[in-house]
């Protein structure tokens, strides 16, 4: 694939500070051999603190109200995450303090929404991820669904139309289940199939749109599908876009079999910036040792470089 051209007519200044929302307590839990490991964050923070190409303003997660969570999740599910006395499934352990970690991930998304609405550029770099968590079930490394919670918060606080663009290589089944049929919410998932969790083979309802992609799809073809989904999203004229930013469609990710490179994530960042509406980005998957470089490429695109 040849050089990637910048999207034309960026609506923001050529460069502007990027807000990076994080809390280093998110590296405090782990399970030996589990791919959703603390180094995903710690090594990315090392990379971002050492570089001088992107201007970063550091921010902390927002406080999270129970009301915001309960727009997306059942009370019983929230109570179980709060107690977390037994594993949710083989992939989703009951780590000590996981409720607090999940709250901070949500808070990162909410802070990103706040900053995006003020015209800022922001990215929530926290764990755990969230897009597999349904209204009543934790699964797939996810406990509470920050993308869905942020979407519903945006709708509850003035936005009329909010779109989620999920480019994680795994289908965002939890986000889809929560947002299905919600007025003003639109969900777009571009993901490998077959692959965990096995869903997302077709559109659902009138507001959830799926773009399954076969394993080892050539980069050029993958990029065309990403573009098609982005064009469909733009046609909905959303006032806010929530991005489930998973970097596991990378060619050397251990949990999938896709073909994207760092340049493709840079292009995605540029593409979101060029839309001219508030864009909220939250980290989902991405399990290769190259994750810091992939996130950095995406952030450079978001910043306009």
NUGU-723408 format. One record per residue (C-alpha): residue number from 1; residue in three letters; chain; x, y, z. Coordinates in steps of 0.001 Angstrom, whole numbers, plus 500000, padded with zeros to 6 digits. Layout:
+-----+------+-------+--------+--------+--------+
!  nr ! rest ! kette !      u !      v !      w !
+-----+------+-------+--------+--------+--------+
! NUM !  ALA !     A !      X !      Y !      Z !
...
+-----+------+-------+--------+--------+--------+
//
This chain:
+-----+------+-------+--------+--------+--------+
!  nr ! rest ! kette !      u !      v !      w !
+-----+------+-------+--------+--------+--------+
!   1 !  UNK !     A ! 500000 ! 500000 ! 500000 !
!   2 !  UNK !     A ! 501401 ! 503400 ! 499039 !
!   3 !  UNK !     A ! 501665 ! 506555 ! 501132 !
!   4 !  UNK !     A ! 498489 ! 507673 ! 502859 !
!   5 !  UNK !     A ! 497275 ! 511138 ! 501918 !
!   6 !  UNK !     A ! 496012 ! 513408 ! 504663 !
!   7 !  UNK !     A ! 492263 ! 513975 ! 504666 !
!   8 !  UNK !     A ! 491609 ! 517371 ! 503075 !
!   9 !  UNK !     A ! 490357 ! 520499 ! 504810 !
!  10 !  UNK !     A ! 490933 ! 519614 ! 508453 !
!  11 !  UNK !     A ! 488382 ! 521655 ! 510444 !
!  12 !  UNK !     A ! 490742 ! 522234 ! 513385 !
!  13 !  UNK !     A ! 494109 ! 524011 ! 513535 !
!  14 !  UNK !     A ! 496958 ! 522017 ! 512054 !
!  15 !  UNK !     A ! 498198 ! 521090 ! 515513 !
!  16 !  UNK !     A ! 496604 ! 521416 ! 518929 !
!  17 !  UNK !     A ! 497303 ! 519860 ! 522332 !
!  18 !  UNK !     A ! 495978 ! 516369 ! 522826 !
!  19 !  UNK !     A ! 494412 ! 515441 ! 526144 !
!  20 !  UNK !     A ! 495462 ! 512004 ! 527366 !
!  21 !  UNK !     A ! 493242 ! 510667 ! 530142 !
!  22 !  UNK !     A ! 494811 ! 508012 ! 532340 !
!  23 !  UNK !     A ! 495266 ! 506806 ! 535911 !
!  24 !  UNK !     A ! 498225 ! 504578 ! 536645 !
!  25 !  UNK !     A ! 496249 ! 502575 ! 539176 !
!  26 !  UNK !     A ! 494879 ! 500704 ! 536169 !
!  27 !  UNK !     A ! 498135 ! 498700 ! 535968 !
!  28 !  UNK !     A ! 497640 ! 497297 ! 539487 !
!  29 !  UNK !     A ! 495703 ! 494162 ! 538518 !
!  30 !  UNK !     A ! 496861 ! 491219 ! 536450 !
!  31 !  UNK !     A ! 496644 ! 487479 ! 535911 !
!  32 !  UNK !     A ! 499718 ! 485543 ! 534822 !
!  33 !  UNK !     A ! 499544 ! 484733 ! 531112 !
!  34 !  UNK !     A ! 496426 ! 486840 ! 530491 !
!  35 !  UNK !     A ! 496737 ! 488934 ! 527294 !
!  36 !  UNK !     A ! 494955 ! 491927 ! 528849 !
!  37 !  UNK !     A ! 498069 ! 492759 ! 530851 !
!  38 !  UNK !     A ! 499274 ! 495902 ! 532663 !
!  39 !  UNK !     A ! 502118 ! 496445 ! 530191 !
!  40 !  UNK !     A ! 499563 ! 497507 ! 527587 !
!  41 !  UNK !     A ! 499252 ! 500765 ! 529528 !
!  42 !  UNK !     A ! 502638 ! 501081 ! 531240 !
!  43 !  UNK !     A ! 504666 ! 500638 ! 528043 !
!  44 !  UNK !     A ! 502380 ! 503017 ! 526153 !
!  45 !  UNK !     A ! 502825 ! 505649 ! 528862 !
!  46 !  UNK !     A ! 506599 ! 505226 ! 528613 !
!  47 !  UNK !     A ! 506402 ! 505788 ! 524864 !
!  48 !  UNK !     A ! 504180 ! 508841 ! 525123 !
!  49 !  UNK !     A ! 506218 ! 510471 ! 527880 !
!  50 !  UNK !     A ! 509458 ! 509992 ! 525963 !
!  51 !  UNK !     A ! 508281 ! 511396 ! 522611 !
!  52 !  UNK !     A ! 508282 ! 515066 ! 521634 !
!  53 !  UNK !     A ! 506243 ! 514941 ! 518433 !
!  54 !  UNK !     A ! 502768 ! 515154 ! 519966 !
!  55 !  UNK !     A ! 501814 ! 517798 ! 522515 !
!  56 !  UNK !     A ! 500044 ! 516051 ! 525386 !
!  57 !  UNK !     A ! 498045 ! 517535 ! 528222 !
!  58 !  UNK !     A ! 497466 ! 514904 ! 530890 !
!  59 !  UNK !     A ! 494057 ! 514531 ! 532514 !
!  60 !  UNK !     A ! 492398 ! 512292 ! 535091 !
!  61 !  UNK !     A ! 489124 ! 510374 ! 534744 !
!  62 !  UNK !     A ! 485892 ! 512099 ! 535730 !
!  63 !  UNK !     A ! 483775 ! 511026 ! 538668 !
!  64 !  UNK !     A ! 481116 ! 508492 ! 537704 !
!  65 !  UNK !     A ! 477576 ! 508471 ! 539030 !
!  66 !  UNK !     A ! 475571 ! 505310 ! 539511 !
!  67 !  UNK !     A ! 472827 ! 506865 ! 537390 !
!  68 !  UNK !     A ! 475181 ! 507045 ! 534403 !
!  69 !  UNK !     A ! 476054 ! 503359 ! 534774 !
!  70 !  UNK !     A ! 472459 ! 502273 ! 535211 !
!  71 !  UNK !     A ! 471482 ! 503769 ! 531865 !
!  72 !  UNK !     A ! 473471 ! 500892 ! 530365 !
!  73 !  UNK !     A ! 473605 ! 498150 ! 533004 !
!  74 !  UNK !     A ! 471188 ! 496319 ! 535263 !
!  75 !  UNK !     A ! 471459 ! 496988 ! 539007 !
!  76 !  UNK !     A ! 472133 ! 493304 ! 539575 !
!  77 !  UNK !     A ! 475067 ! 493345 ! 537204 !
!  78 !  UNK !     A ! 476566 ! 496430 ! 538806 !
!  79 !  UNK !     A ! 476197 ! 494805 ! 542237 !
!  80 !  UNK !     A ! 478048 ! 491717 ! 541044 !
!  81 !  UNK !     A ! 480905 ! 493784 ! 539632 !
!  82 !  UNK !     A ! 481054 ! 495679 ! 542914 !
!  83 !  UNK !     A ! 481317 ! 492421 ! 544881 !
!  84 !  UNK !     A ! 483437 ! 490488 ! 542321 !
!  85 !  UNK !     A ! 483795 ! 487389 ! 544498 !
!  86 !  UNK !     A ! 483972 ! 484840 ! 541661 !
!  87 !  UNK !     A ! 485244 ! 484928 ! 538089 !
!  88 !  UNK !     A ! 482728 ! 486061 ! 535485 !
!  89 !  UNK !     A ! 484106 ! 483594 ! 532930 !
!  90 !  UNK !     A ! 487455 ! 482062 ! 532000 !
!  91 !  UNK !     A ! 488548 ! 485273 ! 530263 !
!  92 !  UNK !     A ! 487148 ! 487725 ! 532794 !
!  93 !  UNK !     A ! 488524 ! 487178 ! 536305 !
!  94 !  UNK !     A ! 487210 ! 488698 ! 539529 !
!  95 !  UNK !     A ! 490318 ! 490776 ! 540175 !
!  96 !  UNK !     A ! 490526 ! 492500 ! 543544 !
!  97 !  UNK !     A ! 489289 ! 496049 ! 543122 !
!  98 !  UNK !     A ! 488017 ! 495489 ! 539586 !
!  99 !  UNK !     A ! 484957 ! 497643 ! 540266 !
! 100 !  UNK !     A ! 487179 ! 500663 ! 540924 !
! 101 !  UNK !     A ! 489240 ! 499964 ! 537814 !
! 102 !  UNK !     A ! 486095 ! 499680 ! 535694 !
! 103 !  UNK !     A ! 484771 ! 502946 ! 537136 !
! 104 !  UNK !     A ! 487981 ! 504730 ! 536181 !
! 105 !  UNK !     A ! 487692 ! 503400 ! 532619 !
! 106 !  UNK !     A ! 484188 ! 504833 ! 532454 !
! 107 !  UNK !     A ! 485430 ! 508061 ! 533988 !
! 108 !  UNK !     A ! 488097 ! 508278 ! 531295 !
! 109 !  UNK !     A ! 485442 ! 508080 ! 528618 !
! 110 !  UNK !     A ! 483297 ! 510688 ! 530354 !
! 111 !  UNK !     A ! 486260 ! 513049 ! 530697 !
! 112 !  UNK !     A ! 487026 ! 512516 ! 527021 !
! 113 !  UNK !     A ! 483425 ! 513458 ! 526213 !
! 114 !  UNK !     A ! 483718 ! 516619 ! 528291 !
! 115 !  UNK !     A ! 486958 ! 517675 ! 526596 !
! 116 !  UNK !     A ! 485732 ! 516767 ! 523106 !
! 117 !  UNK !     A ! 482643 ! 518921 ! 523576 !
! 118 !  UNK !     A ! 484927 ! 521852 ! 524404 !
! 119 !  UNK !     A ! 486692 ! 521399 ! 521072 !
! 120 !  UNK !     A ! 489571 ! 519368 ! 522418 !
! 121 !  UNK !     A ! 491259 ! 516237 ! 521129 !
! 122 !  UNK !     A ! 491329 ! 513450 ! 523688 !
! 123 !  UNK !     A ! 492010 ! 509755 ! 524206 !
! 124 !  UNK !     A ! 491206 ! 507611 ! 527243 !
! 125 !  UNK !     A ! 494144 ! 505291 ! 527952 !
! 126 !  UNK !     A ! 492817 ! 502999 ! 530662 !
! 127 !  UNK !     A ! 491976 ! 499385 ! 531345 !
! 128 !  UNK !     A ! 489847 ! 497296 ! 531547 !
! 129 !  UNK !     A ! 488199 ! 497592 ! 528119 !
! 130 !  UNK !     A ! 484422 ! 497510 ! 527914 !
! 131 !  UNK !     A ! 482800 ! 496765 ! 524549 !
! 132 !  UNK !     A ! 481959 ! 493107 ! 525254 !
! 133 !  UNK !     A ! 480122 ! 493865 ! 528519 !
! 134 !  UNK !     A ! 476363 ! 493645 ! 527992 !
! 135 !  UNK !     A ! 473737 ! 495173 ! 530214 !
! 136 !  UNK !     A ! 473754 ! 492131 ! 532457 !
! 137 !  UNK !     A ! 476991 ! 490251 ! 531783 !
! 138 !  UNK !     A ! 480753 ! 490775 ! 532053 !
! 139 !  UNK !     A ! 482732 ! 488901 ! 529409 !
! 140 !  UNK !     A ! 485732 ! 489071 ! 527098 !
! 141 !  UNK !     A ! 487986 ! 491024 ! 529530 !
! 142 !  UNK !     A ! 485173 ! 493610 ! 529953 !
! 143 !  UNK !     A ! 483136 ! 494435 ! 533078 !
! 144 !  UNK !     A ! 481273 ! 497694 ! 532416 !
! 145 !  UNK !     A ! 480769 ! 499174 ! 528972 !
! 146 !  UNK !     A ! 482324 ! 502631 ! 528754 !
! 147 !  UNK !     A ! 481453 ! 503225 ! 525085 !
! 148 !  UNK !     A ! 477763 ! 502578 ! 525720 !
! 149 !  UNK !     A ! 477752 ! 504578 ! 528959 !
! 150 !  UNK !     A ! 479418 ! 507554 ! 527272 !
! 151 !  UNK !     A ! 476970 ! 507361 ! 524366 !
! 152 !  UNK !     A ! 473958 ! 507356 ! 526664 !
! 153 !  UNK !     A ! 475472 ! 510164 ! 528749 !
! 154 !  UNK !     A ! 475889 ! 512273 ! 525611 !
! 155 !  UNK !     A ! 472270 ! 511644 ! 524639 !
! 156 !  UNK !     A ! 471065 ! 512433 ! 528157 !
! 157 !  UNK !     A ! 472938 ! 515738 ! 528211 !
! 158 !  UNK !     A ! 471822 ! 517350 ! 525004 !
! 159 !  UNK !     A ! 473047 ! 515399 ! 521986 !
! 160 !  UNK !     A ! 470325 ! 514220 ! 519608 !
! 161 !  UNK !     A ! 472408 ! 511790 ! 517541 !
! 162 !  UNK !     A ! 475482 ! 509884 ! 518749 !
! 163 !  UNK !     A ! 477362 ! 507261 ! 516738 !
! 164 !  UNK !     A ! 479764 ! 504591 ! 517965 !
! 165 !  UNK !     A ! 482508 ! 503482 ! 515576 !
! 166 !  UNK !     A ! 484112 ! 500271 ! 516873 !
! 167 !  UNK !     A ! 487256 ! 499265 ! 514959 !
! 168 !  UNK !     A ! 488377 ! 496635 ! 517457 !
! 169 !  UNK !     A ! 488956 ! 493345 ! 515629 !
! 170 !  UNK !     A ! 486341 ! 491663 ! 517850 !
! 171 !  UNK !     A ! 482655 ! 492467 ! 517484 !
! 172 !  UNK !     A ! 481388 ! 494927 ! 520089 !
! 173 !  UNK !     A ! 478524 ! 492680 ! 521085 !
! 174 !  UNK !     A ! 477948 ! 494373 ! 524429 !
! 175 !  UNK !     A ! 477722 ! 497863 ! 522980 !
! 176 !  UNK !     A ! 475342 ! 496588 ! 520318 !
! 177 !  UNK !     A ! 473114 ! 494869 ! 522884 !
! 178 !  UNK !     A ! 472917 ! 497972 ! 525076 !
! 179 !  UNK !     A ! 472314 ! 500475 ! 522274 !
! 180 !  UNK !     A ! 469955 ! 498338 ! 520183 !
! 181 !  UNK !     A ! 466790 ! 500354 ! 519566 !
! 182 !  UNK !     A ! 467953 ! 503355 ! 521607 !
! 183 !  UNK !     A ! 466654 ! 506548 ! 519930 !
! 184 !  UNK !     A ! 469464 ! 508715 ! 518641 !
! 185 !  UNK !     A ! 472170 ! 506045 ! 519025 !
! 186 !  UNK !     A ! 473916 ! 504380 ! 516080 !
! 187 !  UNK !     A ! 476471 ! 501583 ! 516256 !
! 188 !  UNK !     A ! 479012 ! 500575 ! 513606 !
! 189 !  UNK !     A ! 481324 ! 497617 ! 514195 !
! 190 !  UNK !     A ! 484079 ! 496549 ! 511805 !
! 191 !  UNK !     A ! 485481 ! 493220 ! 512967 !
! 192 !  UNK !     A ! 486926 ! 489870 ! 512013 !
! 193 !  UNK !     A ! 484539 ! 486964 ! 511546 !
! 194 !  UNK !     A ! 484839 ! 484190 ! 512489 !
! 195 !  UNK !     A ! 486412 ! 485369 ! 515723 !
! 196 !  UNK !     A ! 485426 ! 485893 ! 519354 !
! 197 !  UNK !     A ! 482616 ! 486388 ! 520387 !
! 198 !  UNK !     A ! 481069 ! 484962 ! 517202 !
! 199 !  UNK !     A ! 478397 ! 487635 ! 516808 !
! 200 !  UNK !     A ! 478050 ! 490543 ! 514410 !
! 201 !  UNK !     A ! 477377 ! 488665 ! 511196 !
! 202 !  UNK !     A ! 474557 ! 490997 ! 510115 !
! 203 !  UNK !     A ! 472871 ! 494296 ! 510942 !
! 204 !  UNK !     A ! 470550 ! 494280 ! 513933 !
! 205 !  UNK !     A ! 467433 ! 496394 ! 514346 !
! 206 !  UNK !     A ! 467462 ! 499790 ! 512674 !
! 207 !  UNK !     A ! 470495 ! 501319 ! 514393 !
! 208 !  UNK !     A ! 473211 ! 498646 ! 514683 !
! 209 !  UNK !     A ! 475347 ! 497999 ! 511609 !
! 210 !  UNK !     A ! 477954 ! 495271 ! 511281 !
! 211 !  UNK !     A ! 480831 ! 494861 ! 508849 !
! 212 !  UNK !     A ! 482284 ! 491361 ! 509283 !
! 213 !  UNK !     A ! 485661 ! 490821 ! 507620 !
! 214 !  UNK !     A ! 487265 ! 487460 ! 506855 !
! 215 !  UNK !     A ! 490593 ! 486569 ! 508474 !
! 216 !  UNK !     A ! 493702 ! 487715 ! 506575 !
! 217 !  UNK !     A ! 491792 ! 490187 ! 504444 !
! 218 !  UNK !     A ! 494333 ! 492294 ! 502500 !
! 219 !  UNK !     A ! 494965 ! 495758 ! 503937 !
! 220 !  UNK !     A ! 493535 ! 497517 ! 500912 !
! 221 !  UNK !     A ! 490264 ! 495607 ! 501197 !
! 222 !  UNK !     A ! 490114 ! 496095 ! 504965 !
! 223 !  UNK !     A ! 490614 ! 499839 ! 504489 !
! 224 !  UNK !     A ! 487735 ! 499925 ! 501993 !
! 225 !  UNK !     A ! 485398 ! 498367 ! 504569 !
! 226 !  UNK !     A ! 486535 ! 500821 ! 507243 !
! 227 !  UNK !     A ! 485823 ! 503641 ! 504791 !
! 228 !  UNK !     A ! 482416 ! 502267 ! 503885 !
! 229 !  UNK !     A ! 481416 ! 502129 ! 507550 !
! 230 !  UNK !     A ! 482759 ! 505638 ! 508114 !
! 231 !  UNK !     A ! 480774 ! 506974 ! 505163 !
! 232 !  UNK !     A ! 477613 ! 505329 ! 506521 !
! 233 !  UNK !     A ! 478256 ! 506881 ! 509925 !
! 234 !  UNK !     A ! 478753 ! 510332 ! 508407 !
! 235 !  UNK !     A ! 475418 ! 510011 ! 506602 !
! 236 !  UNK !     A ! 473690 ! 509852 ! 510008 !
! 237 !  UNK !     A ! 475071 ! 513323 ! 510830 !
! 238 !  UNK !     A ! 475987 ! 512513 ! 514449 !
! 239 !  UNK !     A ! 476697 ! 515343 ! 516878 !
! 240 !  UNK !     A ! 479154 ! 513187 ! 518853 !
! 241 !  UNK !     A ! 481206 ! 510155 ! 517781 !
! 242 !  UNK !     A ! 482398 ! 507597 ! 520318 !
! 243 !  UNK !     A ! 485297 ! 505479 ! 519060 !
! 244 !  UNK !     A ! 485947 ! 502042 ! 520515 !
! 245 !  UNK !     A ! 489630 ! 502098 ! 519629 !
! 246 !  UNK !     A ! 490903 ! 498533 ! 519560 !
! 247 !  UNK !     A ! 494258 ! 497889 ! 517912 !
! 248 !  UNK !     A ! 494018 ! 494111 ! 517519 !
! 249 !  UNK !     A ! 493342 ! 494162 ! 513764 !
! 250 !  UNK !     A ! 497103 ! 494778 ! 513589 !
! 251 !  UNK !     A ! 498955 ! 492269 ! 511425 !
! 252 !  UNK !     A ! 500998 ! 490912 ! 514347 !
! 253 !  UNK !     A ! 498379 ! 490837 ! 517081 !
! 254 !  UNK !     A ! 498301 ! 487430 ! 518820 !
! 255 !  UNK !     A ! 494511 ! 487215 ! 519228 !
! 256 !  UNK !     A ! 493370 ! 487707 ! 515623 !
! 257 !  UNK !     A ! 494463 ! 487179 ! 512025 !
! 258 !  UNK !     A ! 494157 ! 490530 ! 510308 !
! 259 !  UNK !     A ! 496513 ! 492741 ! 508342 !
! 260 !  UNK !     A ! 496439 ! 496389 ! 509405 !
! 261 !  UNK !     A ! 499640 ! 498342 ! 510045 !
! 262 !  UNK !     A ! 500440 ! 501439 ! 512107 !
! 263 !  UNK !     A ! 499767 ! 503631 ! 509045 !
! 264 !  UNK !     A ! 496167 ! 502440 ! 508985 !
! 265 !  UNK !     A ! 495541 ! 503516 ! 512571 !
! 266 !  UNK !     A ! 497158 ! 506871 ! 511777 !
! 267 !  UNK !     A ! 494727 ! 507226 ! 508871 !
! 268 !  UNK !     A ! 491803 ! 506401 ! 511173 !
! 269 !  UNK !     A ! 492871 ! 509137 ! 513589 !
! 270 !  UNK !     A ! 493118 ! 511635 ! 510742 !
! 271 !  UNK !     A ! 489739 ! 510542 ! 509410 !
! 272 !  UNK !     A ! 487987 ! 511096 ! 512743 !
! 273 !  UNK !     A ! 489627 ! 514485 ! 513186 !
! 274 !  UNK !     A ! 488435 ! 515539 ! 509738 !
! 275 !  UNK !     A ! 484769 ! 514945 ! 510625 !
! 276 !  UNK !     A ! 484508 ! 518250 ! 512446 !
! 277 !  UNK !     A ! 482396 ! 516960 ! 515372 !
! 278 !  UNK !     A ! 483406 ! 515963 ! 518915 !
! 279 !  UNK !     A ! 485181 ! 512588 ! 518860 !
! 280 !  UNK !     A ! 485570 ! 510542 ! 522041 !
! 281 !  UNK !     A ! 488182 ! 507759 ! 521873 !
! 282 !  UNK !     A ! 488434 ! 504969 ! 524468 !
! 283 !  UNK !     A ! 490931 ! 502115 ! 524430 !
! 284 !  UNK !     A ! 489519 ! 498646 ! 523833 !
! 285 !  UNK !     A ! 491783 ! 495802 ! 522631 !
! 286 !  UNK !     A ! 495241 ! 495463 ! 521163 !
! 287 !  UNK !     A ! 497585 ! 492834 ! 522571 !
! 288 !  UNK !     A ! 500790 ! 492920 ! 520553 !
! 289 !  UNK !     A ! 504066 ! 494240 ! 521919 !
! 290 !  UNK !     A ! 503759 ! 496999 ! 519311 !
! 291 !  UNK !     A ! 500657 ! 498492 ! 520928 !
! 292 !  UNK !     A ! 502487 ! 501681 ! 522083 !
! 293 !  UNK !     A ! 503504 ! 502431 ! 518484 !
! 294 !  UNK !     A ! 499981 ! 501765 ! 517204 !
! 295 !  UNK !     A ! 498390 ! 504067 ! 519761 !
! 296 !  UNK !     A ! 501020 ! 506724 ! 519037 !
! 297 !  UNK !     A ! 500235 ! 506522 ! 515312 !
! 298 !  UNK !     A ! 496517 ! 506945 ! 516045 !
! 299 !  UNK !     A ! 497163 ! 509916 ! 518345 !
! 300 !  UNK !     A ! 499330 ! 511596 ! 515698 !
! 301 !  UNK !     A ! 496394 ! 511269 ! 513309 !
! 302 !  UNK !     A ! 493959 ! 512674 ! 515861 !
! 303 !  UNK !     A ! 496264 ! 515622 ! 516491 !
! 304 !  UNK !     A ! 496489 ! 516361 ! 512793 !
! 305 !  UNK !     A ! 500027 ! 515151 ! 512054 !
+-----+------+-------+--------+--------+--------+
//
